[in-house]
């Protein structure tokens, strides 16, 4: 939630209740509804009054008929005594009483009621009074009088009935005239209701148009102008309701868009420059990483690295210095742009001397502006005319290797982005230097291991053969000194056989040293080695391979497997006296190799207990351990020998 500071006005102030669009629309609708309800109520009330007056006309008019019927019944009762007309006359009197009472009281449910006017009410009261004061008593006198007196009373009653009926007619005419007036007002109210409906519709249409349609059209026109890049369009704020706030908001939006559009080109240029800078940085990182991944020596690597950095940052000079571990010295490996005297003076210096040495000691990136450092006024960099000296560290993971520096003859400041770039480049250089050192150590270890294996091979073959020849020569000299020519003659064939065997050992070793894989095909190399063994020894040797082939071995591991097979065949030639040799390869997920012969065999348990005294077997085991393989030797005297090599699939994937 945004909190405005004290005293600040919001962009959208609250709308007063009476100005709200919803309040105005609801008020107009409620007003029209109340007018319509009033008109409809008046119409209903007039209709109800007219229905009640019509019923009153009927009831009041029926009094005339009832009066004449009462006169007829009285006449029959007078002229026909005892015929039962007296009771009928009395019932007729009661009926007239009920009618007068009904009309006087009224009945809202029918509806029935006299019009509420003074004239009608006075006329009806006169009719009721005439009935109760004159006509009704006269009628009862006729019914109660003795026989001869009835005729005179009847004549008096009949004489008054006509005048009384005239009074009733007058009241009925009054009610009818009042109904005419009410009918006029009913029609007028209906016409007013129609006029109200039409006027209300027109008023509502005008209200909706003025409150909603016209502001929406203005907003729509403004949006269309804005879409046509007419950013100068503004809407008139002529109300304080929601549409007024919308218009004000539209104007503020137009102001902001106009300002943004006016500065758009500047922002595009800024973004383009930022993208170009990022692209240049990415290009430098990519080019440097690709260059440092090449196989090369230290000086060309550092030389190409500092060339790229100096060119990118337009530096006047640069250098790469490495720290000599344990000696507290900093060595200048390569430099670009430094004078010969300065380069020679800083070729090797103690850690902490001068700006670059201090940076190497502190292991922190630094940027020095020499003019702001009075203590550096007599430094070599200042004397050479440099105004800015920056030094960044060379790291390989957490191992500190040295620093690389950039020299500028003008004052130069580095942004955080540039410093991060230089630190990243320093780590790239450190990783490349460490990889180069690790590669050299790995090659040294491989050469050392191979030399040890060659030494054991020479000891197992040539050295033992030469030792045997040395003993035979000593025995020959002793026999010749003693004149034992027959013993000397017996020694000569042994010497010849020893020389021949040593020659064959040397030849076999030379062939093994020259063994190469052709097109990384291990099976072809093994087949060729078995064929050479068969040609040299005359032993029936065969080779077979099965399986679709698992993951390929690296070339070095293939050479180790080939050397194991050659060593096993050499042992068979020297010691087994075999007539048949089988070499079998099964290449699936796991790799297995077996070399079997039907020779004299030996006690494998005793050989294992002897340890490294059997150099050939020990060399094979070392080669197997080098490729993370399992080597098993199964042999018994007189039952031949089987050498099995197993390489699990997990180790192949790891390789």
C-alpha positions in Angstrom: 0.0 0.0 0.0 1.4 3.4 -1.0 1.4 6.0 1.8 1.4 9.6 0.8 3.7 12.0 2.7 2.0 14.5 5.0 0.4 17.4 3.1 0.6 15.7 -0.3 -2.5 15.5 -2.5 -3.4 12.2 -4.1 -3.6 12.0 -7.9 -7.2 10.7 -7.5 -8.9 12.7 -4.7 -12.1 11.1 -3.3 -15.3 12.0 -5.1 -18.0 13.7 -3.1 -21.1 11.5 -2.7 -23.4 13.8 -4.6 -21.1 14.0 -7.5 -20.5 10.3 -7.9 -21.8 8.9 -11.2 -23.5 6.0 -9.4 -25.3 8.4 -7.0 -26.5 10.6 -9.9 -27.7 7.7 -12.0 -29.4 6.0 -9.0 -31.0 9.3 -8.0 -32.4 9.9 -11.5 -33.8 6.4 -11.7 -35.3 6.5 -8.2 -36.9 9.9 -9.0 -38.4 8.6 -12.2 -39.5 5.5 -10.3 -41.3 7.6 -7.6 -43.0 9.8 -10.3 -44.2 6.7 -12.1 -45.4 5.1 -8.9 -47.2 8.3 -8.0 -48.9 8.5 -11.4 -49.8 4.8 -11.3 -51.1 5.2 -7.7 -53.3 8.2 -8.7 -54.6 6.3 -11.7 -55.4 3.3 -9.5 -57.0 5.5 -6.8 -59.2 7.2 -9.4 -60.2 3.9 -10.9 -61.1 2.6 -7.5 -63.1 5.7 -6.8 -64.9 5.4 -10.2 -65.7 1.7 -9.5 -67.1 2.6 -6.0 -69.1 5.5 -7.4 -70.6 3.3 -10.2 -71.6 0.8 -7.6 -73.1 3.6 -5.5 -75.1 4.8 -8.6 -76.4 1.3 -9.0 -77.4 0.9 -5.4 -78.8 4.4 -5.1 -80.7 4.0 -8.4 -82.1 0.7 -7.1 -83.9 2.6 -4.3 -86.3 4.0 -6.9 -87.3 0.6 -8.0 -87.6 -0.5 -4.4 -89.7 2.5 -3.5 -92.1 1.8 -6.3 -92.2 -1.9 -5.4 -93.0 -0.9 -1.8 -95.9 1.3 -3.0 -97.2 -1.7 -5.1 -97.0 -4.1 -2.1 -98.7 -1.6 0.2 -101.5 -1.1 -2.4 -102.0 -4.9 -2.6 -101.9 -5.2 1.2 -104.7 -2.5 1.4 -106.9 -3.9 -1.3 -106.3 -7.6 -0.6 -106.1 -8.0 3.1 -104.9 -11.3 4.4 -103.1 -12.3 1.2 -99.7 -12.0 2.8 -98.6 -8.7 1.2 -98.1 -7.1 4.6 -95.1 -9.3 5.3 -93.7 -8.7 1.8 -94.1 -5.0 2.4 -92.3 -5.1 5.7 -89.5 -7.1 4.1 -89.3 -4.5 1.4 -88.9 -1.8 4.0 -86.1 -3.8 5.6 -84.4 -4.1 2.2 -84.6 -0.4 1.7 -83.0 0.1 5.1 -80.2 -2.2 4.2 -79.5 -0.5 0.9 -79.4 2.9 2.5 -77.1 1.6 5.2 -74.8 0.0 2.6 -74.6 3.1 0.5 -74.0 5.3 3.5 -71.3 3.0 4.9 -69.8 1.8 1.7 -67.9 -1.5 0.9 -64.2 -1.2 0.0 -64.0 -4.8 -1.3 -66.6 -4.4 -4.0 -65.7 -1.5 -4.1 -68.7 0.7 -3.3 -68.8 4.2 -1.9 -70.2 7.6 -2.4 -67.9 10.2 -3.9 -66.3 12.2 -1.1 -67.9 15.5 -2.2 -70.1 17.7 0.0 -73.0 17.9 -2.5 -73.3 14.2 -3.0 -73.0 13.5 0.7 -75.6 16.2 1.5 -78.0 14.9 -1.1 -77.7 11.4 0.1 -78.2 12.4 3.7 -81.4 14.2 2.7 -82.6 11.1 0.9 -81.8 9.0 4.0 -83.5 11.6 6.2 -86.6 11.7 4.0 -86.8 7.9 4.2 -86.4 7.7 7.9 -88.5 10.8 8.6 -91.3 10.6 6.2 -91.5 7.6 3.8 -90.7 4.8 6.1 -93.1 6.0 8.9 -95.9 6.5 6.3 -95.4 3.0 5.0 -95.5 1.5 8.5 -98.7 3.6 9.3 -100.3 2.0 6.2 -99.4 -1.5 7.4 -100.5 -0.8 11.0 -103.8 1.1 10.4 -107.2 -0.6 10.5 -108.9 -1.4 7.3 -110.8 1.8 6.2 -108.1 4.1 7.4 -105.5 2.4 5.2 -106.8 3.8 2.0 -106.4 7.4 3.1 -102.9 6.7 4.4 -101.9 4.9 1.2 -103.0 7.9 -0.8 -100.8 10.2 1.4 -97.9 7.7 1.0 -98.2 7.6 -2.8 -98.4 11.3 -2.9 -95.0 11.6 -1.2 -93.3 8.7 -3.0 -93.0 10.5 -6.3 -91.3 13.5 -4.7 -89.0 11.2 -2.8 -88.0 9.3 -6.0 -87.2 12.7 -7.5 -84.8 13.3 -4.6 -83.2 10.0 -5.3 -82.8 10.9 -9.0 -81.1 14.1 -8.0 -78.6 12.2 -5.8 -77.9 9.8 -8.7 -77.3 12.7 -11.1 -74.9 14.3 -8.6 -72.9 11.0 -8.4 -72.9 10.7 -12.2 -71.6 14.2 -12.6 -68.9 13.5 -10.0 -68.0 10.4 -12.0 -67.7 12.4 -15.1 -65.2 14.7 -13.4 -63.2 11.7 -12.0 -63.3 10.0 -15.4 -61.7 13.2 -16.9 -59.0 13.1 -14.2 -58.4 9.4 -14.8 -57.9 10.0 -18.5 -55.7 13.0 -17.7 -53.6 10.9 -15.3 -53.3 8.2 -17.9 -52.2 10.7 -20.5 -49.8 12.2 -17.9 -48.5 8.7 -17.3 -47.9 8.3 -21.0 -46.2 11.7 -21.1 -44.2 10.7 -18.1 -43.1 7.5 -19.7 -42.0 9.3 -22.9 -40.5 12.2 -21.1 -38.7 9.8 -18.6 -37.4 7.8 -21.5 -36.1 10.9 -23.2 -34.7 12.3 -20.0 -33.0 9.0 -19.2 -31.5 8.8 -22.7 -30.3 12.3 -22.3 -28.9 11.6 -18.8 -27.2 8.4 -20.0 -25.8 10.2 -23.0 -24.6 13.2 -21.0 -23.2 11.2 -18.1 -21.8 8.1 -19.8 -22.0 8.0 -23.7 -20.5 11.5 -24.3 -17.6 11.0 -21.8 -16.9 7.6 -23.3 -16.9 9.0 -26.8 -14.5 11.7 -25.7 -12.2 9.1 -24.1 -12.5 6.9 -27.2 -11.6 9.8 -29.5 -8.7 10.7 -27.2 -7.4 7.1 -27.4 -7.7 7.0 -31.2 -5.7 10.3 -31.4 -3.2 8.8 -29.0 -3.0 5.7 -31.2 -2.3 7.9 -34.2 0.7 9.3 -32.2 -1.0 12.6 -31.5 0.5 12.9 -28.1 -0.7 16.5 -27.7 -4.4 15.5 -27.3 -6.0 16.5 -24.0 -9.5 15.9 -22.7 -11.6 18.6 -21.0 -12.3 17.9 -17.4 -15.8 19.3 -17.0 -17.1 17.2 -14.1 -16.0 15.9 -10.7 -17.3 12.3 -11.2 -15.5 9.2 -12.2 -15.4 10.2 -15.9 -13.8 13.5 -14.8 -11.1 11.6 -12.9 -10.7 9.3 -16.0 -10.2 12.4 -18.2 -7.7 13.8 -15.7 -5.9 10.5 -15.6 -5.9 10.4 -19.4 -4.3 13.8 -19.5 -1.7 12.8 -17.0 -1.0 9.6 -19.0 -0.7 11.7 -22.1 1.8 14.1 -20.4 3.9 11.2 -19.3 3.8 9.5 -22.7 4.7 12.8 -24.3 7.7 13.1 -22.0 8.7 9.5 -22.5 8.4 9.7 -26.2 10.4 12.8 -26.2 13.2 11.0 -24.4 12.7 7.7 -26.1 15.6 8.2 -28.6 18.0 9.0 -25.7 16.9 5.9 -23.9 17.2 3.8 -27.0 20.7 5.1 -27.5 21.5 4.3 -23.8 20.1 0.8 -24.1 21.9 0.2 -27.4 25.2 1.4 -25.8 24.6 -0.9 -22.8 23.8 -3.8 -25.1 26.9 -3.1 -27.2 29.0 -3.0 -24.0 27.5 -6.3 -22.9 28.1 -7.9 -26.3 31.8 -6.7 -26.2 32.2 -8.1 -22.7 30.6 -11.4 -23.8 32.8 -11.5 -26.9 35.9 -10.9 -24.7 34.9 -13.6 -22.3 34.2 -16.1 -25.1 37.4 -15.3 -27.0 39.5 -15.4 -23.8 37.9 -18.7 -22.7 38.4 -20.3 -26.1 42.0 -19.1 -26.2 42.8 -20.3 -22.7 41.4 -23.8 -23.5 44.0 -24.4 -26.1 46.9 -26.7 -25.4 49.9 -24.4 -25.0 52.7 -23.4 -22.7 52.6 -20.8 -20.0 54.2 -17.8 -21.8 52.1 -17.9 -25.0 49.0 -18.4 -22.9 49.7 -15.3 -20.7 50.9 -13.3 -23.7 47.6 -13.9 -25.7 45.6 -13.2 -22.5 47.2 -9.8 -21.7 47.0 -8.8 -25.4 43.3 -9.2 -25.3 42.9 -7.3 -22.1 45.1 -4.4 -23.1 43.3 -4.1 -26.4 39.8 -4.2 -24.9 40.5 -1.6 -22.2 42.8 0.5 -24.4 45.5 0.3 -21.8 49.0 1.7 -22.4 50.7 -1.3 -20.8 49.9 -4.6 -19.1 51.6 -7.5 -17.4 51.0 -10.9 -15.9 52.9 -11.9 -12.7 52.9 -15.2 -10.9 53.7 -15.8 -7.3 56.4 -18.4 -6.6 55.0 -20.7 -3.9 57.0 -20.8 -0.7 59.6 -18.3 -1.9 57.7 -15.0 -1.3 58.7 -13.8 -4.8 56.7 -12.4 -7.8 57.9 -13.3 -11.3 57.0 -11.2 -14.4 55.9 -13.8 -16.9 54.8 -11.5 -19.8 54.4 -7.8 -20.3 53.1 -5.6 -23.0 54.0 -1.9 -23.3 56.5 -1.6 -20.4 59.9 -0.3 -21.0 62.8 -2.7 -21.2 64.4 -1.1 -18.1 61.2 -1.5 -16.0 60.6 -5.0 -17.3 64.1 -6.0 -16.4 64.0 -4.3 -13.0 60.7 -6.1 -12.1 61.5 -9.5 -13.6 61.7 -11.0 -10.2 61.0 -9.1 -7.0 60.0 -9.8 -3.4 56.4 -10.1 -2.6 55.0 -6.8 -1.4 57.4 -4.6 -3.4 55.9 -1.9 -5.6 52.2 -1.6 -6.4 51.8 -4.9 -8.2 53.8 -6.8 -5.5 51.7 -5.3 -2.8 48.5 -6.3 -4.6 49.8 -9.8 -4.9 50.6 -9.9 -1.2 47.1 -8.5 -0.2 45.3 -10.7 -2.7 42.8 -7.9 -3.4 42.0 -6.0 -6.6 43.3 -2.4 -6.5 43.2 0.7 -8.6 45.8 3.5 -7.9 45.7 7.0 -9.2 49.4 7.9 -8.8 48.9 11.7 -8.8 46.8 11.4 -5.6 49.4 9.3 -3.9 52.4 11.5 -2.9 54.3 8.5 -1.5 54.3 7.0 -5.0 55.8 10.0 -6.7 59.2 8.3 -7.1 57.8 4.8 -8.0 58.8 3.2 -11.3 55.3 3.5 -12.7 55.1 7.2 -11.9 58.6 7.8 -13.4 57.5 5.9 -16.5 54.6 8.5 -16.9 51.7 6.3 -15.9 48.8 8.0 -14.0 46.7 4.9 -13.2 47.9 1.4 -12.2 45.3 -1.3 -11.6 46.0 -4.9 -10.4 43.6 -7.8 -10.4 44.1 -11.2 -8.9 44.6 -14.5 -10.6 42.8 -17.3 -8.8 42.3 -21.0 -9.5 39.3 -21.8 -7.2 40.7 -20.8 -3.8 44.3 -21.0 -4.8 46.1 -17.7 -5.4 48.5 -17.8 -8.4 49.4 -14.1 -9.0 48.2 -10.8 -10.5 47.7 -9.2 -13.9 48.0 -5.4 -14.2 46.9 -2.6 -16.5 48.8 0.7 -16.8 47.2 3.9 -18.1 49.0 7.2 -18.8 45.7 9.1 -18.0 43.5 8.7 -15.0 41.1 5.8 -15.5 38.3 4.7 -13.4 36.6 1.3 -13.5 32.9 0.7 -13.1 31.6 -2.2 -10.9 30.8 -4.1 -14.1 34.3 -3.7 -15.5 35.8 -4.8 -12.2 33.6 -7.9 -12.1 34.6 -8.6 -15.7 38.4 -8.3 -14.9 38.0 -10.5 -11.8 36.2 -13.1 -14.0 39.0 -13.0 -16.5 41.5 -13.5 -13.7 39.7 -16.6 -12.6 39.7 -17.9 -16.2 43.4 -17.4 -16.5 44.0 -19.0 -13.1 41.9 -22.0 -14.1 43.8 -22.4 -17.4 47.2 -22.2 -15.7 46.2 -24.7 -13.1 44.8 -27.1 -15.8 48.1 -26.8 -17.6 50.0 -27.7 -14.5 47.7 -30.6 -13.7 48.1 -31.8 -17.3 51.9 -31.7 -17.0 51.8 -33.6 -13.7 49.4 -36.2 -15.1 51.8 -36.7 -18.1 54.7 -37.0 -15.7 52.9 -39.6 -13.6 51.9 -41.6 -16.7 55.5 -41.5 -18.0 56.7 -42.6 -14.5 54.3 -45.4 -14.3 55.1 -46.6 -17.8 58.8 -46.5 -17.0 58.3 -48.6 -13.9 56.4 -51.1 -16.0 59.2 -51.2 -18.6 61.8 -51.6 -15.9 59.9 -54.6 -14.5 59.6 -56.0 -18.0 63.3 -55.7 -18.5 64.0 -57.2 -15.2 61.7 -60.1 -15.9 63.2 -60.9 -19.3 66.5 -59.3 -20.3 68.0 -59.0 -16.8 67.3 -62.5 -15.8 68.6 -63.8 -19.2 71.8 -61.8 -18.9 72.2 -63.1 -15.3 71.9 -66.7 -16.6 74.4 -66.0 -19.4 76.8 -64.4 -16.9 76.7 -67.6 -14.7 77.3 -69.8 -17.8 80.3 -67.7 -18.9 81.8 -67.9 -15.5 81.3 -71.7 -15.6 82.9 -71.8 -19.1 85.9 -69.8 -17.9 86.4 -72.2 -14.9 86.1 -75.3 -17.2 88.6 -73.8 -19.6 91.0 -72.9 -16.8 90.8 -76.5 -15.5 91.1 -78.0 -19.0 87.6 -79.6 -18.8 86.9 -79.3 -22.5 83.9 -81.6 -22.4 82.2 -79.6 -19.7 83.0 -76.5 -21.7 81.5 -78.0 -24.8 78.3 -78.7 -22.8 78.1 -75.1 -21.7 78.3 -73.6 -25.2 74.7 -74.8 -26.3 73.3 -73.4 -23.1 75.0 -70.1 -23.9 73.6 -70.2 -27.4 70.1 -70.9 -26.1 70.3 -68.2 -23.5 71.5 -65.6 -26.1 68.6 -66.7 -28.4 66.0 -66.4 -25.7 67.4 -62.9 -24.7 67.2 -61.9 -28.3 63.6 -63.0 -28.6 62.8 -61.2 -25.3 64.4 -58.0 -26.6 62.5 -58.3 -29.9 59.2 -59.0 -28.1 59.7 -56.0 -25.9 60.5 -53.7 -28.8 57.3 -54.9 -30.6 55.3 -54.3 -27.5 56.7 -50.8 -27.1 55.8 -50.1 -30.7 52.3 -51.4 -30.4 49.7 -48.8 -31.6 46.0 -48.9 -31.9 44.8 -48.5 -35.5 41.6 -46.3 -35.7 40.8 -47.0 -32.0 39.8 -50.6 -32.8 40.7 -52.7 -29.8 39.5 -56.0 -31.4 41.6 -55.5 -34.5 44.7 -54.8 -32.3 44.1 -57.9 -30.2 43.5 -60.1 -33.3 46.8 -58.8 -34.8 48.7 -59.6 -31.5 47.3 -63.1 -31.4 48.3 -63.6 -35.1 51.9 -62.4 -34.4 52.1 -64.8 -31.4 50.9 -67.7 -33.6 53.4 -66.8 -36.4 56.3 -66.5 -34.0 55.7 -69.5 -31.8 53.8 -71.9 -34.1 51.2 -72.4 -31.2 47.6 -72.8 -32.4 46.2 -69.5 -31.2 42.7 -68.2 -31.9 40.8 -65.0 -31.2 37.0 -64.5 -30.9 34.9 -61.5 -30.0 31.1 -61.4 -29.3 28.6 -58.7 -28.2 27.2 -55.6 -29.8 29.8 -53.5 -28.0 29.3 -51.3 -25.0 30.6 -47.8 -24.4 34.0 -47.3 -26.1 37.1 -47.3 -23.9 39.4 -44.2 -24.0 42.5 -44.8 -26.1 44.8 -45.1 -23.1 42.7 -47.8 -21.5 42.6 -49.7 -24.8 46.4 -49.7 -24.8 46.5 -51.0 -21.3 44.2 -53.9 -22.2 46.4 -54.7 -25.3 49.5 -54.7 -23.1 47.9 -57.1 -20.6 47.1 -59.5 -23.5 50.7 -59.2 -24.8 52.1 -59.9 -21.4 49.9 -62.9 -20.9 51.0 -64.3 -24.4 54.7 -63.6 -23.5 54.3 -65.7 -20.3 52.6 -68.5 -22.2 55.6 -68.5 -24.7 58.2 -68.5 -21.9 56.7 -70.9 -19.4 53.5 -72.7 -20.4 54.7 -75.1 -23.2 51.2 -74.9 -24.5 49.9 -76.3 -27.8 46.7 -74.3 -27.9 45.8 -70.7 -26.9 42.3 -69.0 -26.9 41.7 -65.3 -26.5 38.0 -64.5 -26.0 36.3 -61.0 -25.8 32.8 -60.4 -24.6 31.8 -56.8 -25.1 28.4 -55.9 -23.6 27.5 -53.6 -20.8 30.4 -55.2 -18.9 33.6 -56.0 -20.7 35.3 -59.3 -20.2 38.5 -60.8 -21.7 40.0 -64.2 -21.2 43.3 -65.8 -22.3 43.4 -69.6 -21.9 46.1 -72.2 -22.7 46.4 -75.9 -22.2 50.0 -75.7 -21.0 51.7 -77.0 -17.9 50.1 -74.5 -15.5 51.3 -73.5 -12.1 50.1 -73.2 -8.5 48.2 -69.9 -8.5 47.9 -69.8 -4.7 51.6 -70.0 -4.3 52.2 -67.3 -6.9 49.7 -65.0 -5.2 51.5 -65.6 -1.8 54.8 -64.7 -3.5 53.6 -61.2 -4.1 55.7 -59.0 -6.5 58.4 -61.7 -7.2 56.6 -62.7 -10.4 57.2 -59.5 -12.3 55.0 -60.3 -15.3 51.9 -61.1 -13.3 52.5 -58.1 -11.1 52.7 -55.8 -14.2 49.4 -57.2 -15.5 47.7 -56.5 -12.1 49.1 -52.9 -12.1 47.7 -52.3 -15.6 44.3 -53.7 -14.5 44.2 -51.5 -11.5 45.1 -48.5 -13.7 41.9 -49.0 -15.7 39.8 -50.0 -12.6 39.4 -53.6 -13.9 39.4 -56.9 -12.0 42.2 -59.4 -13.0 41.7 -63.1 -12.0 44.2 -65.9 -12.7 43.1 -69.5 -12.5 45.8 -72.2 -12.9 46.7 -75.6 -11.6 49.8 -77.7 -12.5 49.1 -79.8 -15.5 45.7 -78.2 -16.3 46.7 -75.0 -18.1 46.1 -71.4 -17.1 43.2 -68.9 -17.7 43.6 -65.2 -17.2 40.3 -63.2 -16.9 40.0 -59.4 -17.1 36.6 -57.8 -16.1 35.7 -54.2 -16.5 32.3 -53.3 -14.9 29.9 -51.1 -16.9 29.8 -48.5 -14.2 33.6 -48.0 -14.5 33.3 -47.7 -18.3 30.7 -44.9 -17.9 32.9 -43.2 -15.3 35.8 -43.4 -17.7 
